[in-house]
Amino acid sequence: MQTNFTPAQLADPAMAASEKILRSCVHCGFCTATCPTYLLLGDELDSPRGRIYLIKDMLEGQKPASPEVVKHIDRCLSCLSCMTTCPSGVHYMHLVDHARAYIETSYRRPLPDRLIRAALAAILPNPGFFRAALVAAKMGKPFKGILSAIPALGERPATIRLLNRLGVEVVTVGEGCCGALVHHMGKEAQSRAYAARAIEAWHAEIGRGGLDAIVITASGCGTSIKDYGFMFREHPALAARAERVSALAKDISEYLATLKLPSPTHRSGLTVAYHSACSMQHGQKITDEPKRLLRAAGFSVKDVPEGHICCGSAGVYNMLQPQIARRLRERKVGNIARLKPDIIATGNIGCITQIAKGFADRSDAEASPPVLHTVELLDWALGGPAPAVTTSPLAGPLAGEVGARSKA
């Protein structure tokens, strides 16, 4: 794609990076075949190619974002299926992230939109606020619409228990939120503040005793943490530290695949429908490891039809774009139900709650299969307790990260 940015514009590192991405697009349109919103809505501007044109026009002309541009960018799930499909290697993730940050500073949203976004940005990354919101939702239900698809905070016993049995020392450093949720809302300063705090916490632990890996149980977080090196590439103090953290970041399935695992203590023979989260398969390019681990643990694993299409969770997307998210959820649940699985497994907390909500809404909800994190099943098969069997949208492991190092 031909661009016409001025030298002054390209002096901004963010603008220079976006200009490079824009030039790599060749208008082929392959991305339209795998874009969930184009699949549902059929509007070229709700495809990656269409959004790229809108972003180019906005950034190149240094125009304030228009309501039309905001509408189509907001409809993007950031599922990154287009990046898997693109033959030209267009890094759409960095481009749409820049567009969202630009919108945040150049466009004044209607008051209701500003209020809900402010509430989400304040509540979701903060455990204290989140617990208070859950209590308020139970008492007066003012947050019911916001929190219905968010899991309750809890411990991360399965991951820690499994790693300890495998001879891995686990450390927690209290790094807090990784910043992914607010990052995808375009709140750049807030997301960088969260990320910087996490980087410093992990850097301190690396200095104390070293880490073999930063193990992540939510693939949405993992995609962002693995991008810290890019995010802080121009930061004089944090660039090297951020790059080190990104290099150490591993999804739990990715890390377990590097270890020699024992034979399962029992083989359940249960059929598992494996839902590969978009942030796992498209964001981190992790596709086979979770399924191999589950099969080795004695489960019969089935791929979900249309597995490359998003379930509609996408961070806070299901709260900001509920109609589109609902249609995608129903499509995903319908495809999973066709497999008649005993259990559904996935590696992202947003997908767990979104899919569980979809099954809970069905007329045959009582017969719905439980939706569990992949590591819960692996822990069970390799000697841990059986996981709680529930399809409640407030169930599931806490998204989070832990440091791992071998026990010498």
Steps between C-alpha positions, in 0.01 A plus 500: 500500500637842403526750783559875520616571853719805551853479646368681809231237548749216459717648773242358741598134563137388525411668171811358331410148614143538372619639168721195453204271572277690257757468222509122547129462413442400133117521502465127427191459719593157637429644846131545421452124485593450867381824662209431738336841462516493121359147514202622703445851362625481142629858507842561346571760768449227760782297348872543573560637150225756541622603843853537365372752245318692774808501725727611217273791413469603865870478588636634175274804508545544878122527519301471820325165501148521356197314640505277191863404549447439871200276429695267273818493712292431811339205323841336452550214747881504471468125452798519259361232271591734216866479601494122470340528157702790355760387243683834525565493874303817579533555877141607546519476880747785535309708245159468665657555844643829374165594347322440830749714691459773237120482531526526878680835472320648199136399544251585776265209546136544606460519877351148551789348305755699700344390828495128425855507366619689805326249727652203322847655502474570873336176614639213297876545555454569872423194718364712786263697280404182318403320822298803608322505163412132536352566843304795359377284214370240746332761720352749259601363160611837359803333343322191376527596134869572535602205715280217378781351291789569737628218729534537873848561630660190644823313550709335229535162668506272197797666333707532815413150622587342166829685459607415855434130437714524188793633703460864402539771763221756467531860619239774497610861495181704529541660161134598468312548175698460178316795342343308212136593564555876510756476219230370267276790598767743378591618851870507425629680808308274736603181321866603495488578871368151577753342266791698646409389853489136388832533319669644808354229725625221276835670447550510876425127525738424214767688693432306821515147370442486128194362320476230239163634388212731581210256476167646390162336543297745288599516135357852467751618757773296336460668163542842660791402727685350205461839331655703785829514308327684217292715732805633685748492212568874527503518881852583625464319833260214424581390142749227594298385801179484298674296231627259765152458649349439156764237428423316825120508458351157429144377492453216750446251215808632320709457815364155585586385148870556581488271806513123525157415634417177681241255376149588615392348830170416339360523150148633507428435134281811498446687175629857514402772254806725489420865431816683397474859622575761235777643716650150514480391136523836323675718757762253623491239220452220754279242333611141558658497846177507708342223293811283517512541878134408539532193279811386687301541823241251377229722355340461159537846342277645229553824309207743496357573153582856388763498772670808353190717561484694828251407774423870553665548839808699393585670828221747573351475150202294619407789730561782251359325190248257652289440189792389282653309791172315557475393137858372504442323832193321367687399187792365705279312746302348215819372338622354829166337577515310170803310635306376806807527724522398864713806583603823329858617553663830418791710621344841553271616778297726271420208271408281798242748623370588154446137397356405840254788469400377155426150623321632809263695273400194300173319560695183583735678742472227762668256262779742405861382523725674754741763366842471660849636466735259324732492800218384729460187289874440484534541876217250553644242259849530651402445860306805612140513623210490262401854397168647601246409233297808425391716212439802722622823336658591833722192512851431382863569594631850550685643204851573608870435480757325716875472482649155451847368556638150522569359844873436515 
